[in-house]
Amino acid sequence: MSVNLKDFYADWCGPCKTQDPILEEISEDYPEVGFEKVNVDEDQETANEYQVRSLPTLVIENDDGIVERFVGVTQRDDIESALQKAGA
């Protein structure tokens, strides 16, 4: 089963910059997870598709669909728990 994490962000978003190092660490520890950064200013279509209203927004999904969604800066433990729930 494939597991993906979409990170919706913007360059001007301060909390997004806080979220970045946490995601970088997790991406190193979970090489089997697909990590995708989506700049909402450049890809409004995808942001609308995922109904992103606030930044940062993290969406964790697997082959069955969206498993977990986080809005705002999210701690590593919460992200890891959701990744494991998704099958990572």
DOLOMI-591357 format. One record per residue (C-alpha): residue in one letter; x, y, z. Coordinates in nm, 2 decimals. Last residue first. Example, Ala and Ser with C-alpha at 12.3 -4.5 7.8 and 13.67 -1.06 7.14 Angstrom:
# DOLOMI-591357
residu: S; X: 1.37; Y: -0.11; Z: 0.71 $
residu: A; X: 1.23; Y: -0.45; Z: 0.78 $
END
This chain:
# DOLOMI-591357
residu: A; X: 0.38; Y: 0.33; Z: 0.66 $
residu: G; X: 0.03; Y: 0.18; Z: 0.67 $
residu: A; X: -0.20; Y: 0.48; Z: 0.70 $
residu: K; X: -0.22; Y: 0.43; Z: 1.08 $
residu: Q; X: 0.16; Y: 0.43; Z: 1.08 $
residu: L; X: 0.16; Y: 0.76; Z: 0.89 $
residu: A; X: -0.10; Y: 0.91; Z: 1.13 $
residu: S; X: 0.11; Y: 0.81; Z: 1.44 $
residu: E; X: 0.42; Y: 0.96; Z: 1.28 $
residu: I; X: 0.24; Y: 1.29; Z: 1.21 $
residu: D; X: 0.11; Y: 1.31; Z: 1.57 $
residu: D; X: 0.45; Y: 1.23; Z: 1.72 $
residu: R; X: 0.62; Y: 1.49; Z: 1.49 $
residu: Q; X: 0.41; Y: 1.78; Z: 1.61 $
residu: T; X: 0.18; Y: 1.96; Z: 1.37 $
residu: V; X: 0.19; Y: 2.33; Z: 1.29 $
residu: G; X: -0.15; Y: 2.43; Z: 1.16 $
residu: V; X: -0.42; Y: 2.21; Z: 1.00 $
residu: F; X: -0.38; Y: 1.83; Z: 1.01 $
residu: R; X: -0.56; Y: 1.58; Z: 0.79 $
residu: E; X: -0.56; Y: 1.20; Z: 0.84 $
residu: V; X: -0.64; Y: 0.89; Z: 0.64 $
residu: I; X: -0.73; Y: 1.04; Z: 0.30 $
residu: G; X: -0.80; Y: 0.77; Z: 0.04 $
residu: D; X: -0.80; Y: 0.39; Z: 0.03 $
residu: D; X: -0.46; Y: 0.38; Z: -0.16 $
residu: N; X: -0.30; Y: 0.59; Z: 0.12 $
residu: E; X: -0.34; Y: 0.94; Z: 0.23 $
residu: I; X: -0.19; Y: 1.19; Z: 0.47 $
residu: V; X: -0.29; Y: 1.55; Z: 0.42 $
residu: L; X: -0.09; Y: 1.83; Z: 0.59 $
residu: T; X: -0.22; Y: 2.18; Z: 0.60 $
residu: P; X: 0.01; Y: 2.47; Z: 0.68 $
residu: L; X: -0.17; Y: 2.69; Z: 0.62 $
residu: S; X: -0.55; Y: 2.74; Z: 0.63 $
residu: R; X: -0.83; Y: 2.68; Z: 0.38 $
residu: V; X: -0.72; Y: 2.37; Z: 0.19 $
residu: Q; X: -1.02; Y: 2.20; Z: 0.04 $
residu: Y; X: -0.81; Y: 1.92; Z: -0.11 $
residu: E; X: -0.93; Y: 1.99; Z: -0.46 $
residu: N; X: -0.90; Y: 2.36; Z: -0.39 $
residu: A; X: -0.54; Y: 2.33; Z: -0.29 $
residu: T; X: -0.48; Y: 2.11; Z: -0.60 $
residu: E; X: -0.63; Y: 2.38; Z: -0.82 $
residu: Q; X: -0.45; Y: 2.66; Z: -0.64 $
residu: D; X: -0.11; Y: 2.52; Z: -0.75 $
residu: E; X: 0.14; Y: 2.82; Z: -0.76 $
residu: D; X: 0.01; Y: 3.02; Z: -0.46 $
residu: V; X: -0.08; Y: 2.70; Z: -0.28 $
residu: N; X: 0.27; Y: 2.57; Z: -0.29 $
residu: V; X: 0.23; Y: 2.19; Z: -0.27 $
residu: K; X: 0.51; Y: 1.99; Z: -0.12 $
residu: E; X: 0.49; Y: 1.62; Z: -0.18 $
residu: F; X: 0.63; Y: 1.35; Z: 0.04 $
residu: G; X: 0.59; Y: 0.98; Z: -0.07 $
residu: V; X: 0.64; Y: 0.75; Z: 0.22 $
residu: E; X: 0.88; Y: 0.46; Z: 0.18 $
residu: P; X: 1.18; Y: 0.67; Z: 0.29 $
residu: Y; X: 1.02; Y: 0.72; Z: 0.64 $
residu: D; X: 1.30; Y: 0.83; Z: 0.87 $
residu: E; X: 1.44; Y: 1.08; Z: 0.63 $
residu: S; X: 1.10; Y: 1.21; Z: 0.54 $
residu: I; X: 1.03; Y: 1.25; Z: 0.92 $
residu: E; X: 1.33; Y: 1.47; Z: 0.97 $
residu: E; X: 1.24; Y: 1.69; Z: 0.68 $
residu: L; X: 0.88; Y: 1.71; Z: 0.79 $
residu: I; X: 0.98; Y: 1.85; Z: 1.13 $
residu: P; X: 1.23; Y: 2.09; Z: 0.97 $
residu: D; X: 0.95; Y: 2.23; Z: 0.75 $
residu: Q; X: 0.67; Y: 2.29; Z: 1.00 $
residu: T; X: 0.82; Y: 2.60; Z: 1.15 $
residu: K; X: 0.86; Y: 2.75; Z: 0.80 $
residu: C; X: 0.49; Y: 2.67; Z: 0.74 $
residu: P; X: 0.41; Y: 2.86; Z: 1.06 $
residu: G; X: 0.56; Y: 3.17; Z: 0.90 $
residu: C; X: 0.36; Y: 3.15; Z: 0.57 $
residu: W; X: 0.51; Y: 3.38; Z: 0.30 $
residu: D; X: 0.65; Y: 3.10; Z: 0.09 $
residu: A; X: 0.32; Y: 2.92; Z: 0.09 $
residu: Y; X: 0.23; Y: 2.57; Z: 0.22 $
residu: F; X: 0.03; Y: 2.25; Z: 0.16 $
residu: D; X: 0.23; Y: 1.95; Z: 0.26 $
residu: K; X: 0.10; Y: 1.63; Z: 0.10 $
residu: L; X: 0.20; Y: 1.31; Z: 0.27 $
residu: N; X: 0.17; Y: 0.98; Z: 0.07 $
residu: V; X: 0.13; Y: 0.62; Z: 0.17 $
residu: S; X: 0.14; Y: 0.34; Z: -0.09 $
residu: M; X: 0.00; Y: 0.00; Z: 0.00 $
END
